[in-house]
Amino acid sequence: MASNGHKEDGIKRKREENSVSELTQIKKKRSGEDEEPRPGTSQDLVPSDRGFNIHCFIALQLLGRGSFSEVVLASFPGRNTLMAIKVVDRGKSKADIIRRERRILLKAQDCPFICHLYAAQQSADRAYFITEYLSGGSLAAMIRMCGSLDINHVRFYTAEIACGLQFLHQRYIIHRDIKPANIMLDRNGHIRLIDLGLAQDGGVPSKKISGVTGTYRFMAPEVLCEKDYDAAVDWWSLGIVVSWMATGQSPFYHGSSRRKIIKSITKKKPKFPS
């Protein structure tokens, strides 16, 4: 058992470290913590006072990495709960995008089909989003494993995704990156929409937006053609997701050629397997 002095020195060193690589290292479990923490709710998840520090969290493993961020599985000492921490590089991601994602996540707190934000913090070069850990994995992983899903599962997941999109659209938020990799499952098998970094808010029903944003094979034709668009682009993306769930493939060309993907979606008729 380490002395109190050694513990304090260790905590001080942790707080002085400021690198993502350190945050993503797998930490050894302390003695007496043999059981895996259980996913839980936001109640008593992080300290209620404003003095907590991101370096107090214990990083367990890297869950995923993107162009501007990575997601780490973590726990907080004294709380038997797992959390996911999204670490965003502020040097690569614009400040207004980070603020917008936080704003949208706060608006979505009451929706059971969108990943819940528990807390947010930032340092000089990184932003941290502390969210619920969704232990059921992604819809993309499930499709890869099964090839295609049973029709009852397709209906169930489609209904919950639709509820999540309706919640966003009623608040004039367009997700803009609906795809199986951004659709997670909780431990009870319910849907959560994640990764709202590309979402757009603050609009009105009569005003369209622009910008080629999202993942090419799930983009609507008007996005790929660089035309103005509205929330309907999310429903298009959902249609492609439904095709992947039901058949294991897109109704359009789904190879590796970006040019063929765009041409197929904008000019070809969809092909629906029986």
Secondary structure, 3 states (H helix, E strand, C coil): CCCHHHHHHHHHHHHHCCCHHHHCCCCCCCCCCCCCCCCCCCCCCCCCCCCCCHHHCEEEEEEEECCCEEEEEEEECCEEEEEEEEEEECCCCCHHHHHHHHHHHHHCCCCCCECCEEEEEECCCEEEEEEECCCCCEHHHHHHHHCCCCHHHHHHHHHHHHHHHHHHHHCCCECCCCCHHHEEECCCCCEEECCCCCCECCCCCCCCECCCCCCHHHCCHHHHCCCCECCHHHHHHHHHHHHHHHHCCCCCCCCCCHHHHHHHHHHCCCCCCC
